[in-house]
Amino acid sequence: MRISLFLPHVGVFGGVRRFLELGNVWSAGGHAVTLFHAGGEAPAWLPFAGATARLDAAPRVGADLALCADPHTFGTFAAHRAGVHVYYCVVESDPGVALALARPHVRLAANSGPLRRVLERRSRRVVLDGVGGINQRQFRPDPAKRAGAPLRVLLNGRRSRSRKGTDLVLRTLAALRGHVPPFEVVLFDSLGPQNRQDPRDGLPSGLDARFVLDPTQEELVALYQSAHLFVAAERKAGWCNTALEALACGTTVVCTRSGTTDFARNGENALVARWRHPLFLRPLIARVLRDAVLRERLGAAGPPTTSAWTWETLAAKLLAQLGP
């Protein structure tokens, strides 16, 4: 098949990773994949096996399948000569969904079970199952990297969007100081044209935290592998990439239900807060920091449960739903 992917850029974002990883799997399977975005350059942070081209080159070529996941490139995507057009919704309240619903020829896909159900109720259409996404060859356990002490709590440092919940978790951790074993807080984030705000500015008081900015993919994996706990307190998420990556690396995960209900099983491979509030997050975080046996059990349970969500499985599942 000839497959065209449409993105606004190739920066370090979860939605971008989704298209790069899918493109790599499809390319490995013999499909001809072209990624169109404004700059046209190849991504620098993750190898991409397909071709890349400027967005303005898209009208000159055609494809069997075109996929888009953002409203900024929707016009070019919708006008692209393709046998099938799929708008891939990856976050709640995506303004691109309204654009897709206005065009009967555009099909919808969703990156999580809850989001898929919401879209089906709203659109009264069949929404493709686009749930999944993990590279187990990259994100894998390495117990040797996890020191005995101090305990390390890892967070997504993206603070420019309130739905990530980073500041909420930092305030919760600050309240636990002195009530749980000593711990350090490490946050990671990537700066660039799409995310210019320095996440170190205006940190909540009462907690020292170390930032790792612009980690390489190898450094990111090592951060997960060295952490005893990863906390995700997102809201209105589609798919929480970071929580699944942490699980795949054997890190104990405490999370909200947003973006995690497909893979996080409370008490089995993670601790899941019923509500996104410190009163519900604090006791779960405290349990993990106090209980080494619990950390060991949940951490060991994580990697096997991620095998159902590999990019290879997702890539095959998406194409199978499009028919022969």
Phi and psi in degrees as a GROMACS rama.xvg file:
@    title "Ramachandran Plot"
@    xaxis  label "Phi"
@    yaxis  label "Psi"
@TYPE xy
-97.7491  120.589  ARG-2
-120.534  126.278  ILE-3
-109.432  129.718  SER-4
-112.839  140.835  LEU-5
-123.83  122.733  PHE-6
-136.274  154.665  LEU-7
-74.5294  -26.0062  PRO-8
-165.251  178.554  HIS-9
-122.83  37.8725  VAL-10
-76.1557  178.499  GLY-11
-82.8798  83.5447  VAL-12
-136.926  150.61  PHE-13
-59.2634  -39.9951  GLY-14
-65.5491  -31.782  GLY-15
-71.2802  -44.6517  VAL-16
-53.8784  -41.3344  ARG-17
-54.8282  -47.6297  ARG-18
-73.171  -36.0254  PHE-19
-65.2196  -44.6367  LEU-20
-66.9462  -43.6177  GLU-21
-62.4985  -42.2845  LEU-22
-60.6867  -37.777  GLY-23
-65.5363  -42.2085  ASN-24
-65.7588  -45.5468  VAL-25
-64.4197  -37.7789  TRP-26
-63.1611  -42.4557  SER-27
-62.7876  -26.4798  ALA-28
-86.4595  3.96841  GLY-29
96.9649  2.41844  GLY-30
-81.3968  151.857  HIS-31
-94.8103  108.07  ALA-32
-110.255  130.792  VAL-33
-125.804  128.612  THR-34
-101.786  118.845  LEU-35
-102.067  129.79  PHE-36
-152.997  171.614  HIS-37
-55.9929  -47.5147  ALA-38
-79.1574  -33.9277  GLY-39
84.8627  -7.95294  GLY-40
-78.4227  161.183  GLU-41
-74.0569  147.8  ALA-42
-63.7161  140.532  PRO-43
-92.7138  -18.1689  ALA-44
-100.046  -15.5411  TRP-45
-144.573  125.725  LEU-46
-58.2292  139.887  PRO-47
-128.454  123.327  PHE-48
-83.9615  -16.4539  ALA-49
-83.8594  -175.982  GLY-50
-88.6331  155.927  ALA-51
-124.96  148.965  THR-52
-152.32  159.272  ALA-53
-68.0234  150.906  ARG-54
-59.5248  -36.108  LEU-55
-71.9872  -5.60556  ASP-56
-87.2762  -12.2729  ALA-57
-60.8104  -38.1614  ALA-58
-63.8354  -15.8504  PRO-59
-89.9312  -3.71652  ARG-60
-130.076  169.37  VAL-61
-130.545  173.479  GLY-62
-154.943  164.18  ALA-63
-82.3622  -33.1081  ASP-64
-139.063  132.293  LEU-65
-122.599  132.857  ALA-66
-126.034  139.527  LEU-67
-137.95  149.671  CYS-68
-135.2  18.4839  ALA-69
-154.801  153.842  ASP-70
-72.5746  -20.2499  PRO-71
-67.8415  -30.4264  HIS-72
-107.387  9.89384  THR-73
-61.7708  -42.9305  PHE-74
-58.4514  -46.9374  GLY-75
-65.8555  -41.3783  THR-76
-60.6074  -48.1805  PHE-77
-65.1961  -30.0864  ALA-78
-87.9715  -9.22457  ALA-79
-63.2839  137.862  HIS-80
-75.3465  103.955  ARG-81
-146.937  149.637  ALA-82
-67.3228  -38.3488  GLY-83
-135.117  133.856  VAL-84
-112.378  130.187  HIS-85
-127.378  122.648  VAL-86
-94.883  120.748  TYR-87
-100.133  103.094  TYR-88
-81.8636  124.625  CYS-89
-120.623  2.8764  VAL-90
-154.14  147.077  VAL-91
-63.6004  154.674  GLU-92
59.7407  32.8256  SER-93
-73.2579  118.225  ASP-94
-65.8028  -17.1048  PRO-95
-69.6022  -21.4375  GLY-96
-62.7472  -43.1759  VAL-97
-60.4381  -38.3674  ALA-98
-63.628  -41.0811  LEU-99
-67.7537  -39.5965  ALA-100
-65.6288  -24.2081  LEU-101
-78.7184  -4.63097  ALA-102
-125.403  105.121  ARG-103
-59.3212  -24.6259  PRO-104
-79.7898  -9.37936  HIS-105
-93.3389  123.599  VAL-106
-89.6706  160.984  ARG-107
-113.951  145.483  LEU-108
-133.514  155.643  ALA-109
-134.074  147.808  ALA-110
-93.8415  6.18271  ASN-111
-149.577  157.222  SER-112
-61.1767  -49.7248  GLY-113
-60.0335  -41.4487  PRO-114
-65.9432  -37.5954  LEU-115
-61.303  -44.0315  ARG-116
-65.0717  -39.5384  ARG-117
-62.4053  -43.9641  VAL-118
-66.5473  -37.397  LEU-119
-66.3549  -38.7471  GLU-120
-65.8417  -40.3799  ARG-121
-72.2636  -43.2701  ARG-122
-90.3526  -22.3901  SER-123
57.9276  31.6583  ARG-124
-121.623  163.189  ARG-125
-74.3412  126.691  VAL-126
-106.664  127.892  VAL-127
-65.0306  143.343  LEU-128
-78.6383  102.503  ASP-129
-111.503  32.092  GLY-130
-83.8996  130.209  VAL-131
135.054  179.761  GLY-132
136.79  92.0865  GLY-133
-155.18  141.352  ILE-134
-102.788  98.7389  ASN-135
-72.1507  -19.5058  GLN-136
-70.3892  -30.8911  ARG-137
-88.7432  -51.9178  GLN-138
-94.7006  102.895  PHE-139
-148.082  158.659  ARG-140
-71.9076  150.656  PRO-141
-149.285  84.9109  ASP-142
-57.3524  -23.4034  PRO-143
-64.9145  -21.9135  ALA-144
-84.3323  -7.99893  LYS-145
-99.1942  103.612  ARG-146
-70.1341  157.99  ALA-147
-67.5107  -39.3129  GLY-148
-157.356  154.625  ALA-149
-72.1706  162.88  PRO-150
-64.9583  142.863  LEU-151
-115.73  125.984  ARG-152
-106.856  123.387  VAL-153
-108.153  138.367  LEU-154
-135.029  150.253  LEU-155
-69.5868  121.433  ASN-156
-84.8803  4.96427  GLY-157
-67.2182  108.079  ARG-158
-110.27  -0.253595  ARG-159
-77.5418  -12.5689  SER-160
-122.004  120.601  ARG-161
-62.1033  -23.1004  SER-162
-72.2688  -14.2346  ARG-163
-69.173  -28.0261  LYS-164
76.5986  15.8529  GLY-165
-61.9196  -47.1749  THR-166
-66.0765  -35.0067  ASP-167
-60.172  -43.9581  LEU-168
-68.3382  -38.9545  VAL-169
-62.6549  -41.5901  LEU-170
-65.2833  -37.484  ARG-171
-64.7777  -42.4776  THR-172
-65.9429  -38.3723  LEU-173
-60.6767  -37.0509  ALA-174
-70.6646  -16.9284  ALA-175
-90.7993  -11.5601  LEU-176
-55.1033  131.456  ARG-177
85.5676  -9.86938  GLY-178
-109.764  -6.34948  HIS-179
-137.375  167.635  VAL-180
-55.812  154.171  PRO-181
-55.7063  141.023  PRO-182
-146.192  154.982  PHE-183
-113.073  152.266  GLU-184
-113.991  128.341  VAL-185
-124.791  132.057  VAL-186
-121.913  146.781  LEU-187
-125.953  147.959  PHE-188
-162.639  163.845  ASP-189
-123.182  131.367  SER-190
-99.1499  150.735  LEU-191
173.882  -173.788  GLY-192
-57.7287  -30.4883  PRO-193
-88.1636  -8.61057  GLN-194
-150.428  82.6056  ASN-195
-88.5447  -16.8656  ARG-196
-71.6598  125.339  GLN-197
-71.9684  117.146  ASP-198
-69.4957  -9.86512  PRO-199
-79.7114  -14.8225  ARG-200
-76.1648  132.378  ASP-201
69.4452  34.3488  GLY-202
-63.1028  144.958  LEU-203
-56.7558  145.18  PRO-204
-75.8252  161.699  SER-205
90.777  7.07867  GLY-206
-151.289  123.835  LEU-207
-83.503  137.43  ASP-208
-141.517  145.354  ALA-209
-106.749  132.5  ARG-210
-102.866  139.731  PHE-211
-114.37  108.521  VAL-212
-100.207  140.478  LEU-213
53.573  49.8075  ASP-214
-67.3254  147.243  PRO-215
-70.6819  170.339  THR-216
-62.6038  -36.705  GLN-217
-66.7457  -40.394  GLU-218
-67.126  -36.7266  GLU-219
-62.8209  -46.0875  LEU-220
-60.3664  -42.7195  VAL-221
-63.0247  -33.5077  ALA-222
-63.8738  -46.0041  LEU-223
-60.8506  -46.4789  TYR-224
-64.105  -28.2331  GLN-225
-90.5578  -7.47397  SER-226
-89.8435  144.451  ALA-227
-87.8049  -25.1428  HIS-228
-148.088  135.801  LEU-229
-119.163  130.852  PHE-230
-116.924  128.134  VAL-231
-124.97  121.158  ALA-232
-124.177  53.4657  ALA-233
-78.4028  162.628  GLU-234
-138.384  148.045  ARG-235
54.6045  35.4752  LYS-236
-89.0897  154.21  ALA-237
-86.0331  -69.4796  GLY-238
-130.645  123.664  TRP-239
-88.3113  88.5001  CYS-240
-52.49  -46.5649  ASN-241
-64.7324  -37.5777  THR-242
-65.1444  -40.7414  ALA-243
-69.2004  -38.3849  LEU-244
-61.2315  -40.8503  GLU-245
-63.2433  -45.4714  ALA-246
-57.2738  -43.53  LEU-247
-63.6625  -25.8198  ALA-248
-91.8091  5.34425  CYS-249
78.682  19.2919  GLY-250
-88.1037  135.859  THR-251
-66.3438  135.926  THR-252
-119.37  130.559  VAL-253
-113.823  130.011  VAL-254
-150.451  164.587  CYS-255
-85.9547  174.929  THR-256
-79.7252  -14.6951  ARG-257
-68.052  116.602  SER-258
81.0917  2.56698  GLY-259
-125.36  -5.37848  THR-260
-65.161  -22.0423  THR-261
-72.58  -29.0265  ASP-262
-125.429  -19.7786  PHE-263
-90.6072  122.815  ALA-264
-114.981  111.717  ARG-265
-58.551  124.729  ASN-266
83.1758  -10.9011  GLY-267
-102.341  -57.5311  GLU-268
-125.736  2.67038  ASN-269
-165.154  171.087  ALA-270
-113.179  123.504  LEU-271
-113.653  121.498  VAL-272
-74.1623  136.748  ALA-273
-66.9356  -38.3387  ARG-274
-130.105  152.075  TRP-275
-85.2008  77.8554  ARG-276
-153.34  146.27  HIS-277
-53.6403  -33.679  PRO-278
-61.788  -26.4823  LEU-279
-98.3355  -31.6198  PHE-280
-76.8389  -38.9991  LEU-281
-57.1472  -49.5549  ARG-282
-65.5069  -31.2696  PRO-283
-70.0493  -43.5127  LEU-284
-62.9398  -43.0874  ILE-285
-61.0436  -42.6128  ALA-286
-57.193  -45.9171  ARG-287
-66.0417  -42.8314  VAL-288
-69.738  -27.9145  LEU-289
-87.9103  -24.5633  ARG-290
-115.017  98.5693  ASP-291
-65.957  -34.9844  ALA-292
-65.1844  -41.4603  VAL-293
-62.9286  -44.3867  LEU-294
-58.799  -43.7165  ARG-295
-64.0675  -43.1645  GLU-296
-66.9515  -48.3974  ARG-297
-66.6901  -39.9438  LEU-298
-62.6986  -39.1329  GLY-299
-70.6413  -30.1603  ALA-300
-76.874  -20.3942  ALA-301
-64.9217  -57.7807  GLY-302
-54.9675  -43.442  PRO-303
-62.4816  -28.7756  PRO-304
-78.6451  -9.39288  THR-305
-88.5299  -8.94931  THR-306
-65.3356  -23.2778  SER-307
-75.0084  -9.54845  ALA-308
-118.493  25.6738  TRP-309
-68.9126  158.283  THR-310
-62.9076  -34.833  TRP-311
-62.0984  -44.18  GLU-312
-62.9191  -43.9708  THR-313
-65.4126  -43.1323  LEU-314
-61.16  -42.7699  ALA-315
-68.1952  -39.8951  ALA-316
-63.2377  -41.4617  LYS-317
-63.5961  -47.5185  LEU-318
-66.29  -36.1972  LEU-319
-62.8441  -32.8458  ALA-320
-74.7644  -12.5644  GLN-321
-86.6143  -7.19892  LEU-322
86.3512  178.391  GLY-323
